[in-house]
């Protein structure tokens, strides 16, 4: 399976995706087509945890005061399913590999594997 979970209004997602050869990838804009519990479970199995998929940069993270809460795996799962901004983006899945977010390390790995 080759799939990208992204946000069409996110300039960082756009930059990353524009720099890659994405032939054969299915695209899913998580704002207009929210991720399902099953899709999130699949991402968790590839990444090892829900926490790895959770974005602490989300405005709602600050607004809800979550930095002062001891979040557990079930909490990360619940928040990601509750609102798309809690998913680190983009999430790129290529068969049994997963690339999460926009860190320099992730971007370098994506360029090495899918660069134009």
Order of alpha helices (4+ residues) and beta strands (2+ residues): beta-alpha-beta-alpha-alpha-alpha-beta-beta-alpha
